[in-house]
Amino acid sequence: MLELSDLFWLLGFAVVAAYWWRAHAIKELALKVVRNRCQELDVQLLDDTVVLRGLWLRRGEGGRVQWWRSYLFEFTATGDDRYPGSIEVLGQRVIALQLAPHRLN
């Protein structure tokens, strides 16, 4: 027979799993946007990844509280140097994408 504590743990696990699923989808969105931008600028995304730098709650459009995520990545223009970049996502919307000044090919 299920007890109340069992239901609590089951609900907790479901919440964590749902958050992880959503966070993974948002990270994939950020990576896709970064790849497209790097391709547009004719630079190479290094390590083919973005790394979570920060996670906070912020107000978005309409005053709704949403998760704000900041990701870091590195790219190269010549193949010799590594340059930093960052992307910010609020909810499911990219709000900023920055690439450091870099040397052109």
Legacy VTK file of the C-alpha trace (Angstrom):
# vtk DataFile Version 3.0
C-alpha trace
ASCII
DATASET POLYDATA
POINTS 105 float
0.000 0.000 0.000
1.265 3.470 -0.868
1.846 5.836 1.988
1.842 9.606 1.891
5.655 9.727 2.069
5.872 7.441 -0.970
3.643 9.802 -2.927
5.786 12.732 -1.796
8.957 11.068 -3.093
7.237 10.067 -6.330
6.051 13.628 -6.874
9.526 14.983 -6.079
11.105 12.617 -8.581
8.556 13.628 -11.238
9.276 17.329 -10.682
13.043 16.808 -10.944
12.636 14.680 -14.087
10.354 17.288 -15.704
12.822 20.085 -14.894
15.738 18.074 -16.296
13.764 17.309 -19.485
12.881 20.986 -19.977
16.437 22.179 -19.193
17.840 19.738 -21.750
15.443 21.019 -24.430
16.406 24.635 -23.705
20.113 23.790 -23.830
19.563 22.153 -27.234
17.770 25.314 -28.400
20.710 27.463 -27.272
23.182 25.149 -29.008
21.177 25.257 -32.248
21.082 29.079 -32.209
24.829 29.264 -31.504
25.619 26.812 -34.321
23.526 28.828 -36.778
25.161 32.113 -35.740
28.660 30.644 -36.022
27.822 29.356 -39.479
26.502 32.795 -40.516
29.728 34.457 -39.328
31.928 31.759 -40.878
33.515 30.782 -37.557
33.790 27.319 -36.016
32.061 26.384 -32.768
34.624 24.543 -30.657
33.765 21.397 -28.714
30.241 21.581 -30.213
28.752 22.467 -26.836
27.400 25.205 -24.601
28.029 25.166 -20.850
25.578 26.476 -18.260
27.072 29.484 -16.488
24.120 30.788 -14.518
20.518 30.067 -13.620
18.163 32.588 -11.974
14.503 33.469 -11.813
13.633 36.694 -13.661
10.525 38.426 -14.894
9.832 38.053 -18.580
7.210 39.528 -20.869
3.951 40.201 -19.114
5.634 40.093 -15.717
5.749 36.299 -15.555
8.582 34.786 -13.547
10.712 32.546 -15.774
14.050 30.774 -15.618
16.914 32.840 -17.015
19.862 30.762 -18.197
23.279 31.902 -19.348
25.516 29.581 -21.367
29.160 29.946 -22.397
30.854 28.540 -25.495
34.091 28.947 -27.428
34.698 29.479 -31.124
37.572 30.068 -33.513
37.880 32.088 -36.684
41.318 30.977 -37.839
41.774 27.626 -36.137
44.606 28.954 -33.978
42.837 30.989 -31.316
39.912 30.338 -28.967
37.410 33.118 -28.348
34.586 33.168 -25.795
30.923 33.671 -26.493
27.743 33.673 -24.465
24.026 33.207 -24.991
21.169 34.099 -22.640
17.779 32.425 -22.672
14.715 33.631 -20.761
12.046 30.972 -20.641
12.218 29.528 -24.140
13.345 32.709 -25.866
16.908 33.725 -26.718
17.400 37.278 -25.462
21.125 37.811 -26.105
23.952 36.245 -28.085
27.467 37.659 -27.922
30.705 36.648 -29.573
33.983 38.226 -28.506
35.851 40.376 -31.030
37.952 38.047 -33.153
40.353 37.995 -36.038
38.839 37.372 -39.451
40.081 34.650 -41.783
LINES 1 106
105 0 1 2 3 4 5 6 7 8 9 10 11 12 13 14 15 16 17 18 19 20 21 22 23 24 25 26 27 28 29 30 31 32 33 34 35 36 37 38 39 40 41 42 43 44 45 46 47 48 49 50 51 52 53 54 55 56 57 58 59 60 61 62 63 64 65 66 67 68 69 70 71 72 73 74 75 76 77 78 79 80 81 82 83 84 85 86 87 88 89 90 91 92 93 94 95 96 97 98 99 100 101 102 103 104
